[in-house]
């Protein structure tokens, strides 16, 4: 009897061990089949994204060197009949088509030195100081030199610039206005300027760009803005 009881206990113990080993195997197999593939998928996705960014960086990023560009867009100038002492005259128009040309040198991927020429278009006024037929036309242009900081994001980039601008404001009154001693004369002044922009490298030599540039008011010049888009070509 004692021998049979010992055998029964041994068999029971063996069955328990077999169940434990079976459970461990199933758990391990489940982890291997379910957890590892999921982790591999995330790793593969992350690797693909990193490779894509690296491909864009290597394939499209422009290099250092000289570049030229041109942009077309919309300009606005805060000249009004009121702040130009033409009241009760009327501000006919102070915004419209604007453009700029630029040339620069890409010192490093994060820094460029750039010179720009801006044409802000015209501002029109009529019936100056209430005199019928008296009108004036303002045309503003500017040239600047700025330092541009660039944040590369693969083929994209964000940038900010600041520098000095020489502003030339041509203020022309018609004969009726001059006959009533309303002849404002031209105004030239050097002003601080700043802007923000973004770009996308279409090729190692060509970048699509958008830019906003502002000259603040002061010294007889009113705040002026231009937002435009265009292309830069790099000689690298």
Buried (B, 14 or more C-beta within 10 A) or exposed (E): EEEEEEEEEEEEEEEEEEEEEEEEEEEEEEEEEEEEEEEEEEEEEEEEEEEEEEEBBEEBBBEBEEBEBBBEBEBBBBBBBEEBEBBEBBBBEBBBBBBBBBBBBBBEBEBBBBBBBBBBBBBBBBBBBEBEEBBBBBBBBBBBBBBBEBEBBBBBBEBBBEBEBBBBBBBBBBEBBEEBEBEBEEBEBEBEBBBBBBBBBBEBBBBEBBBBBBBEBEEEBBEBBBBBEBBBBBEE
